[in-house]
């Protein structure tokens, strides 16, 4: 930021109760939300006149820029004749910008601002985050599932927990892509998409008329074989007992080797496929 008449942080502006250092520290708390197509850096010139306390509500912002701090204190003017001119430079960013980084960046810039008051800061809008994992019974059979509860506290109700988690998910996804190599082979048939699992469970619940008590997990099948069965709506041992060997082989992702494994597992508990 730049304050007219303030050459550095230790300047005192006549008619203003707060020192320049205090104003900088107050401005350090500000967080903004911008539209996706907004420029990465914006300059906002402000003029303040009149006795009184000024907060973030007194900022006049351009379209597409919203201050998330609802009532952040900035400074107090005590002299009615004083006009305080401040220019803010608002930037998009991620992580933390140290004073060393900011100074080095300014030195490299073609045009260096005079009397620029650098503010080291981070871009986080989250004040607290916690999570809890709880086991809950999913159905009358006794199947269990994990329930994840994430509690997020932000600096403003304008930033919902869903927004925070969505951003965090995008960050994690972008990091994970660093480990995706085009020349590497990954057998995606062993992977199960969470939507496939949900569709399978929904279909099983809506179309089932008999009680099934033995999930296929009790067979101790390999992960690849188990996932292939899940993708084909086979969730219980009772489903397997209704299948012929030829039916299983014709299913997507289930080959002869997998069927041999299934037969051995069924035989070990005294069951088998239809002859």
Buried (B, 14 or more C-beta within 10 A) or exposed (E): BBBEEBEEBEBEBEEBEBBBBBBBEBBEEBBBBBEEEBEEEBEBEBEBEEEEEBBBEEBEBEEEBBBBBEEBBBBEBEEEEBEBBBBBBBBEEEEEBEEEEBEEEEEEEEEEEEEBBBBEBEEEBBEEBEEEEEEEEEEEEEEEEEEEEEEBEBBBEBBEBEBBEEBBEEEEEEEEEEEEEEEEEEEEBBEBEEEBBEEBBEEBEEEEEEEEEBBBEEBEBEEBBBBBBBBBBBBBBBBBEEBEBEBBEEBEBBBEEBBEBBBEBBEEEEBEBEE
